[in-house]
Amino acid sequence: PGYQLSKSSDPGTGSTVQPGSTVNYTLTVTNTSQASVTNAVIVDDLTDVVDNTSAPVVTNPPGTAVYDPATFMLTWTPGTIPVDNPATPEAENVRVLEYSVVVNSDAWGATLTNVATPSPDAPGCVDDPDTQADECGGTTTHLVPNWSVTKTADPASGTAVAPGDDVTYTLTFTNTGQVAISGQIVTDDLSDVLDDAELMADLPAGLTITDQTLRWAVPEVAVGG
């Protein structure tokens, strides 16, 4: 007997995910031999996932799938996997495990790295016989963005100003994470400014004001930008 193991995710590996979003993982074991596989055991290391997500929720696993919160390991025993039968319309030699996690609300700047491998106590996984590609495990990575917003004024905050003086405000958005950021909106409540002042010129591109609240559609910001 022999089998191959692959891992995928939705969104795909390398994607940016937001706090509160769901990441779906899929493990696939394929019997590539001419004998039934009976002893496959897959171990999925979630150490660098569940420190920033919920515990995994497994959906209708073939065989048994048990998550141990003490070791952060998901162990999957897919059961007997027969050889492929070309006479049947569906692949009988494939077993699929699906589970999902939800990114924590405070996981800004986190990296979610997930590694699935065969258990060393249950050998039998083999590389692709045609390409010799590594078909005995898989790793997925997802990045959570992080940023900071600061505000300054000229004259500086706390300075006395007189009627007729100009005050210039500056908003600074800094990408402090590991992935480019786009589509973010920064709001600035000017209700206690515009009751005693007025805008001196047209707003720069990307800024709008409604009901004394400024909205800044931040352009894409590269890592460190």
C-alpha positions as CSV (number, residue, x, y, z in Angstrom):
1,P,0.0,0.0,0.0
2,G,1.0,3.6,-0.5
3,Y,-0.8,7.0,-0.6
4,Q,-0.3,10.7,-1.2
5,L,-1.3,13.6,1.0
6,S,-2.0,17.1,-0.1
7,K,-3.3,20.2,1.7
8,S,-5.2,23.3,0.4
9,S,-7.1,26.2,1.8
10,D,-9.7,28.8,1.0
11,P,-8.6,31.5,0.7
12,G,-5.5,30.1,-0.9
13,T,-2.2,30.0,0.8
14,G,-0.4,33.4,0.8
15,S,-3.7,35.3,1.0
16,T,-4.5,38.1,3.2
17,V,-7.3,37.4,5.8
18,Q,-9.1,39.8,8.1
19,P,-10.1,39.4,11.7
20,G,-13.5,37.8,11.9
21,S,-13.1,36.0,8.6
22,T,-13.2,32.2,8.1
23,V,-10.3,30.1,6.7
24,N,-11.3,26.7,5.3
25,Y,-8.7,23.9,5.1
26,T,-8.8,20.7,3.1
27,L,-6.7,17.6,3.6
28,T,-6.8,15.0,0.8
29,V,-5.4,11.4,1.0
30,T,-5.2,9.5,-2.3
31,N,-4.4,5.8,-2.5
32,T,-1.9,5.6,-5.3
33,S,-1.1,1.9,-4.9
34,Q,-2.7,-1.4,-6.0
35,A,-3.4,-2.4,-2.4
36,S,-5.9,-1.1,0.1
37,V,-4.5,1.5,2.5
38,T,-5.6,0.7,6.1
39,N,-3.1,2.4,8.4
40,A,-2.9,6.1,7.2
41,V,-2.7,8.6,10.1
42,I,-2.4,12.3,9.3
43,V,-1.2,14.9,11.8
44,D,-2.1,18.6,11.2
45,D,-0.1,21.0,13.4
46,L,-2.2,24.0,14.2
47,T,0.1,25.5,16.8
48,D,0.7,28.7,14.6
49,V,-3.0,28.9,13.7
50,V,-5.1,28.5,16.8
51,D,-3.1,31.0,18.8
52,N,-4.9,33.6,16.6
53,T,-8.1,31.8,15.7
54,S,-10.9,29.7,17.1
55,A,-10.5,25.9,17.6
56,P,-11.0,24.0,14.3
57,V,-14.5,22.9,13.4
58,V,-14.5,19.6,11.4
59,T,-17.2,18.8,8.9
60,N,-18.3,15.2,8.4
61,P,-14.9,13.6,8.6
62,P,-14.4,10.2,6.9
63,G,-12.9,8.0,9.5
64,T,-12.1,9.9,12.7
65,A,-10.7,13.3,13.3
66,V,-9.7,14.5,16.8
67,Y,-8.3,17.9,17.8
68,D,-6.2,18.0,21.0
69,P,-6.2,21.5,22.5
70,A,-3.3,20.6,24.7
71,T,-0.9,19.9,21.8
72,F,-2.8,21.9,19.1
73,M,-2.7,18.8,16.9
74,L,-5.5,17.6,14.7
75,T,-5.1,13.8,14.1
76,W,-7.1,12.3,11.2
77,T,-7.4,8.5,10.7
78,P,-9.2,8.2,7.3
79,G,-9.9,4.5,7.6
80,T,-9.6,1.9,4.8
81,I,-9.0,3.5,1.4
82,P,-9.5,1.0,-1.5
83,V,-7.7,1.1,-4.8
84,D,-9.1,3.1,-7.6
85,N,-11.8,1.4,-9.6
86,P,-12.0,2.9,-13.1
87,A,-15.4,1.3,-13.6
88,T,-17.1,3.5,-11.0
89,P,-17.9,7.2,-11.7
90,E,-16.4,8.5,-8.5
91,A,-12.9,8.1,-7.2
92,E,-13.1,5.5,-4.5
93,N,-9.4,5.9,-3.6
94,V,-9.7,9.4,-2.2
95,R,-10.6,10.6,1.3
96,V,-11.1,14.3,2.0
97,L,-11.2,16.0,5.4
98,E,-12.5,19.6,5.6
99,Y,-12.4,21.9,8.6
100,S,-12.5,25.7,9.3
101,V,-11.3,28.3,11.8
102,V,-12.3,31.9,12.4
103,V,-9.6,34.6,12.8
104,N,-9.7,36.3,16.2
105,S,-10.9,39.9,16.3
106,D,-7.5,41.0,17.8
107,A,-5.3,39.0,15.5
108,W,-3.9,42.1,13.6
109,G,-0.5,41.5,12.2
110,A,-0.6,37.7,12.8
111,T,0.7,35.0,10.5
112,L,-1.3,31.7,10.3
113,T,0.9,28.8,9.4
114,N,-0.5,25.3,9.2
115,V,1.5,22.1,8.5
116,A,0.1,18.7,7.7
117,T,2.2,15.5,7.6
118,P,1.8,11.8,7.9
119,S,2.3,10.4,11.4
120,P,5.8,9.0,11.8
121,D,4.1,6.0,13.5
122,A,2.1,5.2,10.4
123,P,4.3,5.0,7.3
124,G,3.0,4.6,3.8
125,C,3.0,8.0,2.2
126,V,5.0,8.1,-1.1
127,D,6.1,10.8,-3.5
128,D,4.6,11.2,-7.0
129,P,6.0,8.3,-9.0
130,D,6.1,10.4,-12.2
131,T,7.5,13.7,-11.0
132,Q,9.0,12.7,-7.7
133,A,7.3,15.7,-6.3
134,D,6.8,15.8,-2.5
135,E,3.3,14.5,-2.0
136,C,3.6,13.7,1.7
137,G,2.3,16.8,3.4
138,G,1.5,20.4,2.9
139,T,1.8,23.9,4.4
140,T,-0.5,26.9,4.1
141,T,0.1,30.4,5.2
142,H,-2.2,33.4,5.7
143,L,-1.4,36.9,6.7
144,V,-3.4,39.3,8.8
145,P,-2.8,43.0,8.0
146,N,-1.8,45.6,10.6
147,W,-1.5,49.3,10.6
148,S,-1.4,52.5,12.7
149,V,-3.0,55.9,12.2
150,T,-1.7,59.1,13.8
151,K,-2.9,62.7,13.7
152,T,-0.9,65.9,14.2
153,A,-1.7,69.6,13.9
154,D,0.2,72.8,13.0
155,P,0.1,74.7,15.4
156,A,0.6,71.6,17.7
157,S,-2.2,70.2,19.8
158,G,-2.7,72.3,22.9
159,T,-1.5,75.5,21.3
160,A,-3.6,78.7,21.7
161,V,-5.1,80.0,18.4
162,A,-6.8,83.3,17.7
163,P,-9.7,84.1,15.3
164,G,-8.4,84.2,11.8
165,D,-5.5,81.7,12.4
166,D,-5.0,78.7,10.2
167,V,-4.8,75.2,11.6
168,T,-3.4,72.4,9.4
169,Y,-4.1,68.8,10.3
170,T,-2.1,65.8,9.1
171,L,-3.3,62.1,9.1
172,T,-0.6,59.5,8.7
173,F,-1.4,55.8,7.9
174,T,1.5,53.4,8.4
175,N,1.5,49.7,7.3
176,T,3.1,47.9,10.2
177,G,2.2,44.4,9.0
178,Q,3.6,41.9,6.6
179,V,1.3,42.4,3.6
180,A,0.2,45.3,1.5
181,I,-3.1,47.0,2.6
182,S,-5.8,48.3,0.4
183,G,-9.4,49.4,0.8
184,Q,-9.1,50.9,4.3
185,I,-11.2,53.8,5.4
186,V,-10.1,56.3,8.1
187,T,-12.7,58.6,9.7
188,D,-12.1,61.9,11.4
189,D,-14.8,63.5,13.5
190,L,-14.6,67.3,12.9
191,S,-17.8,68.2,14.6
192,D,-16.0,70.1,17.4
193,V,-13.8,71.9,14.8
194,L,-16.3,72.9,12.1
195,D,-18.7,74.5,14.6
196,D,-16.0,77.2,15.0
197,A,-14.0,77.0,11.8
198,E,-14.3,76.3,8.1
199,L,-12.3,74.4,5.5
200,M,-10.0,76.7,3.7
201,A,-9.7,74.8,0.4
202,D,-10.9,71.8,-1.5
203,L,-10.1,68.4,0.1
204,P,-7.3,66.4,-1.4
205,A,-8.2,63.3,-3.6
206,G,-9.6,60.4,-1.6
207,L,-11.2,62.6,1.1
208,T,-14.9,63.4,1.5
209,I,-16.9,65.0,4.3
210,T,-20.4,64.2,5.3
211,D,-22.2,65.5,8.4
212,Q,-18.9,67.0,9.7
213,T,-17.1,63.6,9.5
214,L,-14.2,63.3,7.2
215,R,-13.7,60.0,5.4
216,W,-10.3,59.1,3.9
217,A,-10.2,56.3,1.4
218,V,-6.6,55.2,2.0
219,P,-4.7,54.2,-1.2
220,E,-2.8,50.9,-1.3
221,V,0.0,51.0,1.2
222,A,3.0,48.7,0.7
223,V,4.6,46.9,3.7
224,G,6.4,49.6,5.7
225,G,4.8,52.3,3.7
